[in-house]
Structure formats: structure tokens, C-alpha cells
Amino acid sequence: MARPGIITLLTDFGLGDPFVGIMKGVILSRFPSAQIIDLTHGIPPQAVSEAAFWLERSHAWFPPGTVHVAVVDPGVGSARPILALEACEQLFLAPDNGLLADRLLASPGARVRALDLDRLALPAPSATFHGRDIFAPVAAGLASGALALDGLGAPAQPRPCVLTPPATDAEAIHGVVITVDRFGNLITNLGRDVAVAEGARYVLLGERAIPIVRTYADAAPGDLVALINAFDVLEVARRDGNAEAHLGLGRGTAVRVPRRGHVVRA
């Protein structure tokens, strides 16, 4: 596998504390020429499903050999394993808490190892900051080529991903709002494939039927619209406004796409 020296960081640490900076310091101490990319540190605290969504939807935009570090870890300090995954010509480090997407785990040639901390000879980790004590040094080793996947530990069977796929019944495809971006757009787990397969012209969000358009500009200022966003999933937006604030709805809100030929009442 190529080693471009790129490491991405995805955490729920925010930027108000020194946690992210310290992780970068550990990486650079071990691999000074590393290119560190802040994928996001704005995941809500302990929101494993949101971390899983963004990691799955973002990794493909990076070169082969990139090392992706995802630390959203409510079980930090416990006996839960830390996993290293090789998939899609990239490497992923994450706690074994359902953060790794099933699609990644099922990709052709995917391999998973559970980190053997004794084998890696790292200093004893703290009970609260495995990002610094385990993830950062291992990421530096993988990105530099000093460590290889097979040397990290034994093969492992990860927990299933916490992201649940949309459910289907006779009348509708049922999804959920996974995340809300800084513009207040409600981003769902309903993909382009659902909208195309059902010939969808609107989505139901709460008690509202919201028309599907191609672009934000296809609506008048203040209108609510649904559209396929840059990550190939349906989002609900308010033209020149904030859908989250306007609707008073957010993460976890149920959303439906009527099945072809059905009219579903809100």
C-alpha cells in the first residue's frame, strides 16, 4: 500500500481544549513530515453514529494509503478493543464501538486487527485519553511505514455498525436525520438510490411534505426543500435560512419517502 503520509482526525473533542493539538504533537514527534488533516472535531459528544456517517461518507476523497483516525469513544479506558481496518486502499483506526461502517467492513479484501498494546510496547495509557496515548502513535507508525497492519495484533470481528439502514414497508422508506450541518440543513440516511427507485417527488418530515428539488436555487427564499446533497443523501434545507431552527427538529427526526405509487399521509 502507498504511504502518502496523510493522517485525518475525526473526533468529538471540539477545539476549545488542547486535546486535538496534543494528538497532533504526538504524531509529529514520531513522524515529523506527516500531513495532518482535521476532518472534523465537531461531532457531538459520544455521537458514535454521526462519526460513523461522516467517516463512511468522507474517506473516498483521500489518496490511497491515507490513515483515518476516528476517536469518538464513550468506552475510553475500558476493555473495549481498538481496531485497525485496511479497506478501500486506506487504513482506519477506531474503537470497537460500532463506528466502522458495515460497507467498509464488507468491502473486498478488508482486513481488521485488534491492537495488541503489549506487542506495540506503548507506555501505559491513561484511562481518559487514548487519542493521545494509543491512536496518535499508532497512526504515526502506520502513516510513516514503521508499522504494518499485520504487526498490530490478531484478526478481529468488529461490532456491527451503529448506523442502521433505512427500513422499508409497503407504503414508504423510513429513514432518520443523522446530522445537522452549520447551515441548519437536516442530513438524512436516505440515499439517492432510494429517491430514484421510488420516483420520489417529496419527503415527509414530521407532519410536513417537503418537495424534492435539484438545487437550493430552485426554491424561493424561505421555502423548505429536500435535495440530494454532495454526499449522495437526502437533506432538508431552507432556502437562505436554517431548517433546523425553523422546524424545531434535528438529529433523530424520522423522515419518509413514499413508495412508488403510494401517497403517505403525514
C-alpha positions, 0 to 999 in steps of 0.5 A, a space after each residue: 500500500 502507498 504511504 502518502 503520509 496523510 493522517 485525518 482526525 475525526 473526533 468529538 473533542 471540539 477545539 476549545 481544549 488542547 486535546 486535538 493539538 496534543 494528538 497532533 504533537 504526538 504524531 509529529 514527534 514520531 513522524 515529523 513530515 506527516 500531513 495532518 488533516 482535521 476532518 472534523 472535531 465537531 461531532 457531538 459528544 459520544 455521537 458514535 453514529 454521526 462519526 460513523 456517517 461522516 467517516 463512511 461518507 468522507 474517506 473516498 476523497 483521500 489518496 490511497 494509503 491515507 490513515 483515518 483516525 476516528 476517536 469518538 469513544 464513550 468506552 475510553 479506558 475500558 476493555 473495549 478493543 481498538 481496531 485497525 481496518 485496511 479497506 478501500 486502499 486506506 487504513 482506519 483506526 477506531 474503537 470497537 464501538 460500532 463506528 466502522 461502517 458495515 460497507 467498509 467492513 464488507 468491502 473486498 479484501 478488508 482486513 481488521 486487527 485488534 491492537 495488541 498494546 503489549 506487542 506495540 510496547 506503548 507506555 501505559 495509557 491513561 484511562 481518559 485519553 487514548 487519542 493521545 496515548 494509543 491512536 496518535 502513535 499508532 497512526 504515526 507508525 502506520 502513516 510513516 511505514 514503521 508499522 504494518 497492519 499485520 504487526 498490530 495484533 490478531 484478526 478481529 470481528 468488529 461490532 456491527 455498525 451503529 448506523 442502521 439502514 433505512 427500513 422499508 414497508 409497503 407504503 414508504 422508506 423510513 429513514 432518520 436525520 443523522 446530522 445537522 450541518 452549520 447551515 441548519 440543513 437536516 442530513 438524512 440516511 436516505 440515499 439517492 438510490 432510494 429517491 430514484 427507485 421510488 420516483 420520489 417527488 417529496 419527503 415527509 418530515 414530521 407532519 410536513 411534505 417537503 418537495 424534492 428539488 435539484 438545487 437550493 436555487 430552485 426554491 424561493 427564499 424561505 421555502 423548505 426543500 429536500 435535495 440530494 446533497 454532495 454526499 449522495 443523501 437526502 437533506 432538508 434545507 431552507 432556502 437562505 435560512 436554517 431548517 433546523 431552527 425553523 422546524 424545531 427538529 434535528 438529529 433523530 427526526 424520522 423522515 419518509 419517502 413514499 413508495 412508488 405509487 403510494 401517497 403517505 399521509 403525514 
